[in-house]
Amino acid sequence: MKLDKYLQLFSEERLDYFLSTLSVTNRTPSYYVNWEKVERETKRFELELNTLNYLVGKENIYDEALALFQKQPELLKAVPSLIASREKALDILTIDEEDTMRFEQINFSKVDTNRIVDYVDFMEQAGLLHFLQNQAQRSLVDYVYGVETGLDSNARKNRSGTTMEMILEQHVAKLAKQYQLEWKAQATAQFIKENWQIEVPVDKSKRRFDVAIYSKKQHKVWLIETNYYGGGGSKLKAVAGEFTELSQFVTTSKDNVAFIWVTDGQGWKTAHLPLSEAFGHMTNIFNLHMLKENFLSDLLKK
């Protein structure tokens, strides 16, 4: 289907086409692991980890650890990486033999040299000393590299939106070059006013649009927001409402401003009603298939 034909359809027909062409994934190969982040996080404590190799395989490891950290307390800053924790100040619940519960905090970011015993007790109770004594290999740097890779995989759900932004930016860069257009990622209303002399009403003072495209010939701006929802949930109703309101808000500008929403994911099949309402108010709702079919290209040529 071409854009012109799509725009002539009734809103429910456009919605049906949108739902029938949703992608099964937006996961590019780079989605799976952010190796740059893994390497950066591992190197943060590379020196400390190499020093902590001293504890690997030690027979009397509790006393060895206590002596080591008393001499070099700053080594404790590497401990959260060894137990796969992004948090550095850990709130801990301990329960003694008499079933008495006690809450405390162990701060590995700002090491308290008066509590070295507490730090080592925590490492023992967390199983870390046992691991260092019996399971760890010589290189804790290599071990943490693996830990960081696993931690990074937990961030994948947050990368779907970032991946959509990357896909959109790559697509827009190509079209901007082709049609002599200017564009900006994460554009603010202030940037658009200062650089393109177009007023964009915003609902939030810090609102950043994923992509803004400017045509000097038409003196027109297209504002694009993008996201991806592989799963359903109540959030989708709020999202559809938010972008419907945003579209109506920014297009009240006295200047030539258009709004485009690029969204995708099988999750939208669970949110037919709120999406139907969005299609009733917005014309330019596209998915990845529509980008592939040159919907955005044809819109920018108009």
C-alpha positions in Angstrom: 0.0 0.0 0.0 1.1 3.5 -0.7 0.8 6.5 1.6 -1.9 8.3 -0.5 -4.2 5.3 -0.5 -3.5 4.8 3.3 -4.5 8.4 4.1 -7.8 8.0 2.2 -8.9 5.1 4.4 -11.3 5.5 7.3 -9.5 5.6 10.7 -10.6 2.0 11.5 -9.3 0.8 8.2 -6.0 2.5 8.8 -5.9 0.8 12.2 -6.6 -2.6 10.7 -3.7 -2.1 8.3 -1.4 -0.9 11.1 -2.2 -4.0 13.2 -1.9 -6.4 10.3 1.6 -5.2 9.5 3.1 -5.0 13.0 6.6 -6.4 13.2 7.5 -9.5 15.3 10.7 -7.8 16.6 12.8 -4.7 16.4 15.9 -6.4 17.8 18.9 -5.7 15.7 22.1 -7.6 16.5 23.3 -4.8 18.7 20.3 -5.1 20.9 21.6 -8.2 22.8 24.7 -6.8 24.5 26.2 -3.4 24.8 29.8 -4.4 24.7 31.1 -0.9 25.2 29.2 -0.6 28.4 30.3 -4.0 29.6 34.0 -3.1 29.0 33.6 0.3 30.6 32.0 -1.1 33.8 34.6 -3.9 34.0 37.5 -1.6 33.7 36.2 0.7 36.5 37.6 -1.8 39.0 40.2 -3.6 37.0 43.0 -2.7 39.4 41.0 -3.7 42.4 39.9 -7.0 40.9 43.4 -7.9 39.9 44.5 -7.3 43.5 41.6 -9.4 44.8 42.9 -12.3 42.8 45.1 -12.8 45.8 42.1 -14.3 47.7 41.3 -16.9 45.1 41.8 -20.4 46.5 43.0 -19.2 49.9 42.6 -21.8 52.6 41.8 -19.5 55.6 39.9 -17.0 53.4 38.0 -15.1 56.1 41.1 -14.1 57.9 43.0 -13.4 54.7 40.1 -11.2 53.4 39.9 -9.3 56.7 43.7 -8.6 56.7 43.6 -7.6 53.1 40.7 -5.1 53.5 42.2 -3.7 56.7 45.3 -2.8 54.7 43.5 -1.8 51.5 39.9 -0.9 52.3 39.3 0.7 48.9 39.4 -2.8 47.4 35.9 -3.2 48.8 34.5 -0.9 46.1 34.8 -3.8 43.7 32.6 -6.2 45.7 29.2 -5.2 44.2 30.5 -6.1 40.8 31.4 -9.6 42.1 27.9 -10.2 43.3 26.2 -8.7 40.2 24.8 -5.6 41.9 24.5 -2.2 40.3 23.7 -0.7 43.7 26.7 0.3 45.8 24.9 1.0 49.1 23.1 -2.2 50.0 20.2 -2.3 52.4 20.5 -5.6 54.2 18.1 -7.7 56.4 19.8 -10.1 58.8 18.1 -12.7 60.9 20.0 -14.3 63.7 19.6 -17.7 65.3 16.9 -16.3 67.7 14.9 -15.1 64.7 15.7 -11.5 65.5 15.5 -9.3 62.4 17.9 -6.4 61.9 18.1 -3.9 59.1 21.4 -2.2 58.2 23.2 -0.7 55.3 26.5 -1.7 53.8 28.0 1.1 51.7 30.6 -0.1 49.2 30.8 3.3 47.6 32.0 5.1 50.7 33.8 2.5 52.7 33.6 2.8 56.5 37.0 1.7 57.7 35.5 1.2 61.2 33.3 -1.6 59.9 35.7 -3.8 57.9 34.5 -6.8 59.9 30.9 -6.1 58.8 32.0 -6.0 55.2 33.8 -9.3 55.4 30.8 -10.8 57.3 28.6 -9.7 54.5 30.8 -11.3 51.9 30.9 -14.5 53.9 27.1 -14.6 54.4 26.5 -13.7 50.7 28.6 -16.8 49.7 31.3 -14.6 48.0 34.1 -15.9 50.2 33.1 -19.5 49.5 33.1 -18.7 45.8 36.5 -17.1 45.9 37.9 -20.0 47.9 36.4 -22.9 45.9 35.0 -21.9 42.5 36.8 -18.8 41.3 39.4 -19.0 38.7 42.5 -16.9 38.7 41.2 -13.9 36.8 38.4 -12.0 38.6 38.5 -9.4 35.7 37.3 -12.1 33.3 34.7 -13.2 35.8 33.3 -9.7 36.2 33.3 -9.3 32.4 30.9 -12.2 32.3 28.9 -10.8 35.2 28.6 -7.4 33.4 27.4 -9.2 30.2 24.7 -10.8 32.2 23.7 -7.6 33.9 23.6 -5.8 30.6 21.1 -8.4 29.3 18.7 -7.3 32.0 18.7 -3.9 30.4 17.4 -5.2 27.1 13.8 -4.3 27.8 15.0 -0.7 28.0 16.8 -1.0 24.7 13.7 -1.5 22.6 12.9 2.2 22.7 16.6 3.1 22.1 16.7 0.7 19.1 13.6 2.3 17.6 15.3 5.7 17.9 18.4 4.3 16.2 16.3 2.8 13.4 14.3 6.1 13.0 17.4 8.3 13.0 19.1 6.1 10.4 16.0 6.3 8.2 15.6 10.0 8.6 19.3 10.7 7.9 18.9 9.0 4.6 15.7 10.9 3.7 17.1 14.3 4.8 20.1 13.9 2.6 17.9 12.8 -0.3 15.4 15.7 0.0 17.8 18.4 1.3 16.1 18.6 4.7 17.6 19.4 8.1 17.0 17.2 11.1 17.8 16.9 14.8 17.6 14.1 17.2 16.3 14.8 20.8 15.2 18.3 19.6 13.8 20.8 22.0 11.3 23.6 21.2 14.0 26.1 22.0 16.4 24.5 19.5 13.7 24.5 16.8 12.9 28.2 17.5 16.5 29.3 17.5 17.6 27.4 14.5 14.5 27.1 12.3 12.3 30.0 13.6 9.3 27.9 14.2 7.2 27.9 17.3 6.4 24.6 18.8 4.0 24.5 21.8 5.1 22.0 24.4 3.3 20.3 27.3 6.5 20.0 29.3 9.3 22.5 29.6 11.9 19.8 29.1 10.2 18.0 26.3 12.6 16.5 23.7 11.2 15.1 20.5 12.9 12.0 19.3 13.4 13.5 15.9 12.6 16.9 14.3 12.8 17.4 10.6 12.8 20.8 8.9 12.1 21.9 5.4 13.5 25.3 4.5 11.5 25.3 1.3 8.2 24.8 3.1 9.2 26.4 6.3 7.8 23.3 8.0 8.7 21.1 10.9 7.7 17.4 11.4 8.0 16.2 15.0 8.4 12.5 15.4 8.1 10.3 18.5 8.9 6.6 18.5 8.5 3.6 20.7 8.1 -0.2 20.7 5.9 -2.5 22.7 6.6 -6.2 22.4 4.1 -7.0 25.2 0.8 -5.7 26.3 -0.2 -4.0 29.5 -2.2 -1.1 31.0 0.6 1.3 30.0 -0.4 1.2 26.4 -3.6 3.0 27.1 -1.7 5.8 28.7 0.8 5.9 25.9 -1.8 6.2 23.2 -3.5 8.9 25.2 -0.3 10.8 25.7 0.7 10.9 22.1 -2.9 11.8 21.0 -2.8 14.8 23.3 0.8 15.7 22.3 -0.2 15.6 18.6 -3.2 17.9 19.2 -1.1 20.3 21.3 1.9 20.8 19.1 -0.2 21.3 15.9 -1.9 24.3 17.5 1.3 26.2 16.5 0.8 29.3 14.4 3.5 27.9 12.2 3.6 24.8 10.0 4.1 21.9 12.4 3.1 18.3 11.8 3.3 15.3 14.2 4.2 11.8 13.4 4.1 8.8 15.7 6.2 5.8 14.7 5.4 2.8 16.9 5.4 -0.9 16.6 5.3 -4.2 18.5 2.8 -7.1 18.9 1.8 -5.5 22.3 -0.5 -3.1 20.4 -2.8 -6.0 19.5 -3.9 -6.0 23.1 -4.8 -2.3 23.1 -7.3 -2.0 20.3 -9.6 0.5 21.9 -7.1 3.2 23.0 -5.2 2.8 19.7 -8.5 3.2 17.8 -9.1 6.5 19.6 -5.6 7.6 18.7 -6.2 6.7 15.0 -9.4 8.8 15.2 -7.4 11.9 16.1 -4.1 11.3 14.3 -3.4 10.5 10.6 0.4 10.0 10.7 0.7 6.8 12.8 3.3 4.5 11.2 5.0 1.2 12.0 8.3 -0.2 10.7 6.6 -1.9 7.8 5.2 1.5 6.7 8.6 3.0 6.9 9.9 0.2 4.7 7.1 1.0 2.3 8.2 4.6 2.1 5.3 6.2 4.0 7.6 8.7 5.7 9.5 9.4 2.5 6.3 10.1 0.6 5.0 12.3 3.5 8.2 14.4 3.5 7.9 14.9 -0.3 4.4 16.3 -0.2 
